[in-house]
Amino acid sequence: MAKCELVVALVLSLSLFGFTSAGDPDILTDFVVPPNVNISNIDGNFFTFTGMRSILGSNPPTAFTVTKASAKEFPALEGQSVSFALLQFPASSVNPPHTHPRGSELLFLIYGSLQVGFVDTTNKLFTQTLQAGDMFIFPKGLVHFQYNFNQTDFAVAVSAFGSASAGLVSVPVAVFETNIDDGILAKSFNTNVTTIQALKAGLAHPPTKP
């Protein structure tokens, strides 16, 4: 993807902020001043985030990468009900099933193709194959995923969230890497402890790509 195309896409993606559903409490001031910061010392730098600069002109990704601009990385977002992320997918890579408990996600695909989907509270799966220029909404709190099924080319997407701190709960990590008893997991998945332990070992030591 040409550098100018990425610049244009990133600028366009900023408009997504206005379409995300607000998930943070309303504030009673123009903006939130961080603790131990004197408001008289705040200038335009406080409202500027430069963490995406290194992405422009960079080489295609070699591993799935998320570059965030949430309240943690960009404190000026606190109380503004918005945040942002750039998602870079190498060929044949996946963003595993996960949820954002405090905000919806509006994804804009700017390069490549992705298979995306989410599961609602009736356990119905909604999927779509996206091409560059497409957008897809992941409702707040629902399990969802993104998969670059292209075997030879990468994909790049940007996501806007309806919260300054949308949160992240990875399903594989929450289930298999949080010390839930193996016996409980075995009963829950109608399998045996050996299988559960094999799944945990696979997550701890993922296979290397050929």
C-alpha contacts under 8 A as a table, 3 or more apart, distances in Angstrom:
res1	aa1	res2	aa2	distance
1	M	5	E	6.64
1	M	6	L	6.94
1	M	111	Y	7.16
2	A	5	E	5.26
2	A	6	L	6.55
3	K	6	L	5.26
3	K	7	V	6.37
3	K	56	L	6.48
3	K	57	G	5.42
4	C	7	V	5.03
4	C	8	V	6.22
5	E	8	V	5.18
5	E	9	A	6.09
6	L	9	A	5.02
6	L	10	L	6.05
6	L	56	L	7.11
6	L	110	I	7.57
7	V	10	L	5.22
7	V	11	V	6.25
7	V	56	L	7.24
8	V	11	V	5.17
8	V	12	L	6.19
9	A	12	L	5.10
9	A	13	S	6.04
9	A	110	I	6.12
10	L	13	S	5.00
10	L	14	L	6.58
10	L	158	V	7.58
11	V	14	L	5.48
11	V	15	S	7.65
12	L	15	S	5.81
12	L	16	L	7.78
13	S	16	L	5.43
13	S	17	F	7.97
13	S	108	F	6.93
13	S	158	V	6.70
13	S	159	S	7.88
13	S	160	A	7.99
14	L	17	F	5.99
14	L	160	A	7.95
15	S	18	G	5.94
15	S	19	F	7.61
16	L	19	F	5.34
16	L	20	T	6.75
16	L	106	L	7.09
16	L	159	S	7.89
16	L	160	A	5.90
17	F	20	T	5.66
17	F	82	V	6.10
17	F	83	S	7.53
17	F	160	A	5.69
17	F	161	F	7.17
17	F	162	G	7.53
19	F	106	L	7.93
20	T	82	V	7.52
20	T	104	S	6.67
20	T	105	E	7.05
20	T	106	L	6.60
20	T	160	A	6.77
20	T	161	F	5.96
20	T	162	G	4.65
21	S	103	G	7.31
21	S	104	S	6.55
21	S	161	F	7.79
21	S	162	G	4.74
21	S	163	S	7.93
22	A	81	S	5.13
22	A	82	V	7.27
22	A	103	G	7.36
22	A	162	G	4.59
22	A	163	S	6.00
23	G	81	S	5.95
23	G	102	R	6.13
23	G	103	G	5.56
23	G	162	G	5.44
23	G	163	S	4.98
24	D	79	G	6.38
24	D	80	Q	7.43
24	D	81	S	5.19
24	D	102	R	7.88
24	D	162	G	7.80
24	D	163	S	5.63
24	D	164	A	7.21
25	P	79	G	6.92
25	P	81	S	7.98
26	D	79	G	6.78
27	I	30	D	7.60
27	I	31	F	7.51
27	I	32	V	7.80
27	I	79	G	6.07
29	T	32	V	6.88
31	F	76	A	7.34
31	F	78	E	7.59
31	F	79	G	6.85
31	F	80	Q	7.54
32	V	76	A	6.98
32	V	78	E	6.08
32	V	79	G	6.36
33	V	37	V	6.66
33	V	38	N	7.89
33	V	39	I	6.58
33	V	76	A	7.80
34	P	37	V	5.70
34	P	75	P	7.26
37	V	41	N	7.48
38	N	41	N	5.51
38	N	42	I	7.17
39	I	42	I	5.32
42	I	45	N	7.54
42	I	46	F	6.13
43	D	46	F	5.83
43	D	47	F	7.59
44	G	47	F	5.41
44	G	48	T	6.55
45	N	48	T	5.07
45	N	49	F	7.96
46	F	75	P	7.87
46	F	76	A	6.34
47	F	76	A	5.60
49	F	52	M	7.69
49	F	69	A	7.61
49	F	74	F	6.30
50	T	53	R	5.74
51	G	54	S	7.06
51	G	69	A	7.64
52	M	55	I	5.53
52	M	56	L	7.35
52	M	67	T	7.43
53	R	56	L	5.75
54	S	57	G	7.57
54	S	58	S	6.86
55	I	58	S	5.21
60	P	90	P	7.36
60	P	154	F	6.83
61	P	64	F	6.99
61	P	65	T	7.39
61	P	88	Q	6.29
61	P	89	F	6.65
61	P	90	P	5.53
61	P	154	F	7.29
62	T	90	P	5.64
63	A	88	Q	7.88
63	A	89	F	6.82
63	A	90	P	5.76
63	A	93	S	7.74
64	F	87	L	7.45
64	F	88	Q	5.66
64	F	89	F	4.79
64	F	90	P	6.03
64	F	93	S	6.55
64	F	94	V	7.22
64	F	95	N	7.28
65	T	87	L	5.88
65	T	88	Q	5.16
65	T	89	F	6.79
66	V	85	A	6.49
66	V	86	L	5.65
66	V	87	L	4.70
66	V	88	Q	6.48
67	T	85	A	5.48
67	T	86	L	5.13
67	T	87	L	6.66
68	K	73	E	7.13
68	K	83	S	7.93
68	K	84	F	6.03
68	K	85	A	4.36
68	K	86	L	6.56
69	A	72	K	7.60
69	A	73	E	5.53
69	A	74	F	5.76
69	A	83	S	5.84
69	A	84	F	5.05
69	A	85	A	5.92
70	S	73	E	5.44
70	S	74	F	5.65
70	S	75	P	7.56
70	S	77	L	6.72
70	S	82	V	7.76
70	S	83	S	4.80
70	S	84	F	6.28
70	S	85	A	7.88
70	S	164	A	5.44
70	S	165	S	5.87
71	A	74	F	4.83
71	A	75	P	4.60
71	A	76	A	6.79
71	A	77	L	5.06
71	A	78	E	5.32
71	A	83	S	7.21
71	A	164	A	5.24
71	A	165	S	5.88
72	K	75	P	5.97
72	K	165	S	7.56
74	F	77	L	6.02
75	P	78	E	5.68
76	A	80	Q	8.00
77	L	80	Q	5.24
77	L	81	S	7.25
77	L	82	V	6.61
77	L	83	S	6.90
77	L	164	A	5.62
78	E	81	S	7.38
78	E	164	A	5.77
78	E	165	S	7.99
79	G	164	A	6.80
80	Q	163	S	7.48
80	Q	164	A	6.39
81	S	161	F	7.86
81	S	162	G	5.45
81	S	163	S	4.08
81	S	164	A	4.91
82	V	160	A	6.97
82	V	161	F	5.58
82	V	162	G	5.09
82	V	163	S	4.68
82	V	164	A	4.66
83	S	160	A	5.80
83	S	161	F	5.20
83	S	162	G	7.00
83	S	163	S	6.11
83	S	164	A	4.83
83	S	165	S	7.08
83	S	166	A	7.77
84	F	158	V	7.35
84	F	159	S	5.72
84	F	160	A	4.62
84	F	161	F	6.19
85	A	158	V	5.73
85	A	159	S	5.21
85	A	160	A	6.60
86	L	156	V	7.41
86	L	157	A	6.01
86	L	158	V	4.51
86	L	159	S	6.44
87	L	156	V	5.75
87	L	157	A	5.11
87	L	158	V	5.91
87	L	159	S	7.64
88	Q	154	F	7.49
88	Q	155	A	6.04
88	Q	156	V	4.68
88	Q	157	A	6.60
89	F	92	S	7.87
89	F	93	S	5.90
89	F	94	V	7.23
89	F	148	N	6.43
89	F	154	F	5.49
89	F	155	A	5.00
89	F	156	V	6.17
90	P	93	S	5.64
90	P	148	N	7.40
90	P	153	D	6.91
90	P	154	F	4.45
90	P	155	A	6.59
91	A	148	N	6.20
91	A	149	F	7.04
91	A	150	N	5.56
91	A	151	Q	5.06
91	A	152	T	5.34
91	A	153	D	5.01
91	A	154	F	4.75
91	A	155	A	7.46
92	S	147	Y	7.30
92	S	148	N	5.19
92	S	149	F	5.02
92	S	150	N	5.63
92	S	151	Q	5.14
92	S	152	T	7.63
93	S	147	Y	6.05
93	S	148	N	5.39
93	S	149	F	7.20
94	V	145	F	7.56
94	V	146	Q	5.88
94	V	147	Y	4.33
94	V	148	N	6.16
95	N	145	F	5.74
95	N	146	Q	5.18
95	N	147	Y	6.24
96	P	144	H	7.96
96	P	145	F	5.51
96	P	146	Q	7.06
96	P	170	S	7.19
96	P	171	V	7.57
96	P	172	P	7.57
97	P	143	V	6.00
97	P	144	H	5.13
97	P	145	F	4.62
97	P	146	Q	7.92
97	P	170	S	6.35
97	P	171	V	5.67
97	P	172	P	7.39
98	H	142	L	7.97
98	H	143	V	5.17
98	H	144	H	5.60
98	H	145	F	6.58
98	H	168	L	6.86
98	H	169	V	5.42
98	H	170	S	4.25
98	H	171	V	5.16
99	T	140	K	7.84
99	T	141	G	5.40
99	T	142	L	5.58
99	T	143	V	4.79
99	T	144	H	6.37
99	T	167	G	7.89
99	T	168	L	5.76
99	T	169	V	5.19
99	T	170	S	6.61
99	T	171	V	7.71
100	H	103	G	5.86
100	H	104	S	7.02
100	H	105	E	7.92
100	H	140	K	6.38
100	H	141	G	5.13
100	H	142	L	7.30
100	H	166	A	5.43
100	H	167	G	5.05
100	H	168	L	4.83
100	H	169	V	6.43
101	P	140	K	6.31
101	P	141	G	4.27
101	P	142	L	7.75
101	P	166	A	6.32
101	P	167	G	5.91
101	P	168	L	6.93
101	P	169	V	7.57
102	R	140	K	6.60
102	R	141	G	6.70
102	R	162	G	7.79
102	R	163	S	6.40
102	R	165	S	7.02
102	R	166	A	4.50
102	R	167	G	6.12
103	G	139	P	7.81
103	G	140	K	4.90
103	G	141	G	6.91
103	G	161	F	5.75
103	G	162	G	4.69
103	G	163	S	5.10
103	G	165	S	7.80
103	G	166	A	4.74
103	G	167	G	7.72
104	S	137	I	7.36
104	S	138	F	5.84
104	S	139	P	4.81
104	S	140	K	3.85
104	S	141	G	7.08
104	S	161	F	5.57
104	S	162	G	5.41
104	S	163	S	7.79
104	S	166	A	7.72
105	E	137	I	5.81
105	E	138	F	5.04
105	E	139	P	6.58
105	E	140	K	7.00
105	E	159	S	6.25
105	E	160	A	5.73
105	E	161	F	4.66
105	E	162	G	6.80
106	L	135	M	6.95
106	L	136	F	5.88
106	L	137	I	4.54
106	L	138	F	6.33
106	L	159	S	5.41
106	L	160	A	5.28
106	L	161	F	6.46
107	L	135	M	5.43
107	L	136	F	5.25
107	L	137	I	6.26
107	L	138	F	7.86
107	L	157	A	6.67
107	L	158	V	5.75
107	L	159	S	4.29
107	L	160	A	6.61
108	F	133	G	6.75
108	F	134	D	5.98
108	F	135	M	4.44
108	F	136	F	6.74
108	F	157	A	5.56
108	F	158	V	5.31
108	F	159	S	6.18
109	L	112	G	7.41
109	L	113	S	7.44
109	L	114	L	7.88
109	L	130	L	7.22
109	L	131	Q	6.81
109	L	132	A	5.05
109	L	133	G	5.60
109	L	134	D	5.66
109	L	135	M	6.32
109	L	155	A	7.84
109	L	156	V	6.27
109	L	157	A	4.26
109	L	158	V	6.49
110	I	132	A	4.93
110	I	133	G	5.66
110	I	134	D	7.85
110	I	155	A	7.76
110	I	156	V	5.76
110	I	157	A	5.38
110	I	158	V	7.34
111	Y	131	Q	7.63
111	Y	132	A	4.94
111	Y	133	G	7.71
111	Y	154	F	7.88
111	Y	155	A	5.21
111	Y	156	V	5.06
111	Y	157	A	6.87
112	G	131	Q	6.38
112	G	132	A	5.72
112	G	153	D	7.15
112	G	154	F	6.23
112	G	155	A	4.30
112	G	156	V	6.62
113	S	129	T	7.18
113	S	130	L	5.48
113	S	131	Q	4.68
113	S	132	A	6.28
113	S	148	N	6.37
113	S	149	F	7.56
113	S	150	N	7.20
113	S	155	A	6.11
114	L	129	T	5.77
114	L	130	L	5.16
114	L	131	Q	6.83
114	L	146	Q	6.41
114	L	147	Y	5.46
114	L	148	N	4.72
114	L	149	F	6.55
114	L	155	A	7.27
115	Q	127	T	7.18
115	Q	128	Q	5.85
115	Q	129	T	4.44
115	Q	130	L	6.18
115	Q	146	Q	5.80
115	Q	147	Y	5.05
115	Q	148	N	6.34
115	Q	149	F	6.88
116	V	127	T	5.61
116	V	128	Q	5.52
116	V	129	T	6.37
116	V	130	L	7.40
116	V	144	H	7.46
116	V	145	F	5.68
116	V	146	Q	4.43
116	V	147	Y	6.25
117	G	125	L	6.84
117	G	126	F	5.29
117	G	127	T	4.04
117	G	128	Q	6.29
117	G	138	F	7.91
117	G	144	H	5.50
117	G	145	F	5.69
117	G	146	Q	6.84
118	F	125	L	5.79
118	F	126	F	5.46
118	F	127	T	6.69
118	F	138	F	6.67
118	F	142	L	6.56
118	F	143	V	5.53
118	F	144	H	3.98
118	F	145	F	6.58
119	V	122	T	7.85
119	V	123	N	5.56
119	V	124	K	5.38
119	V	125	L	4.47
119	V	126	F	6.28
119	V	142	L	6.29
119	V	143	V	5.65
119	V	144	H	6.47
120	D	123	N	5.29
120	D	124	K	5.52
120	D	125	L	6.76
120	D	142	L	6.12
120	D	143	V	7.55
121	T	124	K	7.38
121	T	142	L	7.64
130	L	134	D	5.83
130	L	135	M	7.60
131	Q	134	D	5.71
138	F	142	L	7.16
138	F	144	H	6.96
139	P	142	L	5.98
143	V	171	V	8.00
148	N	154	F	7.33
148	N	155	A	6.69
150	N	153	D	5.82
150	N	154	F	7.30
161	F	164	A	7.33
161	F	166	A	6.55
162	G	166	A	7.11
163	S	166	A	5.01
169	V	173	V	7.86
169	V	174	A	6.73
170	S	173	V	5.30
170	S	174	A	5.83
171	V	174	A	5.14
171	V	175	V	6.00
172	P	175	V	5.38
172	P	176	F	5.81
172	P	177	E	7.40
173	V	176	F	5.39
173	V	177	E	4.81
173	V	178	T	6.86
174	A	177	E	5.96
174	A	178	T	5.77
175	V	178	T	6.54
175	V	180	I	7.10
176	F	179	N	7.13
176	F	180	I	7.08
176	F	199	L	7.72
176	F	200	K	5.82
177	E	180	I	7.69
177	E	200	K	7.15
180	I	184	I	7.12
180	I	185	L	7.08
181	D	184	I	5.32
181	D	185	L	6.46
182	D	185	L	5.08
182	D	186	A	6.02
182	D	193	V	5.77
182	D	196	I	6.46
182	D	197	Q	7.28
183	G	186	A	5.00
183	G	187	K	6.26
183	G	192	N	7.66
183	G	193	V	6.00
184	I	187	K	5.26
184	I	188	S	6.08
185	L	188	S	4.92
185	L	189	F	6.08
185	L	193	V	7.78
185	L	196	I	6.99
186	A	189	F	5.34
186	A	190	N	5.81
186	A	191	T	4.94
186	A	192	N	4.93
186	A	193	V	5.42
186	A	195	T	7.82
186	A	196	I	6.29
187	K	190	N	4.93
187	K	191	T	6.36
187	K	192	N	7.39
188	S	191	T	7.85
191	T	195	T	6.80
191	T	196	I	7.69
192	N	195	T	5.53
192	N	196	I	6.60
193	V	196	I	5.01
193	V	197	Q	6.12
194	T	197	Q	5.16
194	T	198	A	6.20
195	T	198	A	5.03
195	T	199	L	6.28
196	I	199	L	5.12
196	I	200	K	6.29
197	Q	200	K	5.02
197	Q	201	A	6.13
198	A	201	A	5.04
198	A	202	G	6.20
199	L	202	G	5.08
199	L	203	L	6.42
200	K	203	L	5.21
200	K	204	A	6.27
201	A	204	A	5.05
201	A	205	H	6.11
202	G	205	H	5.19
202	G	206	P	5.34
202	G	207	P	7.60
203	L	206	P	5.50
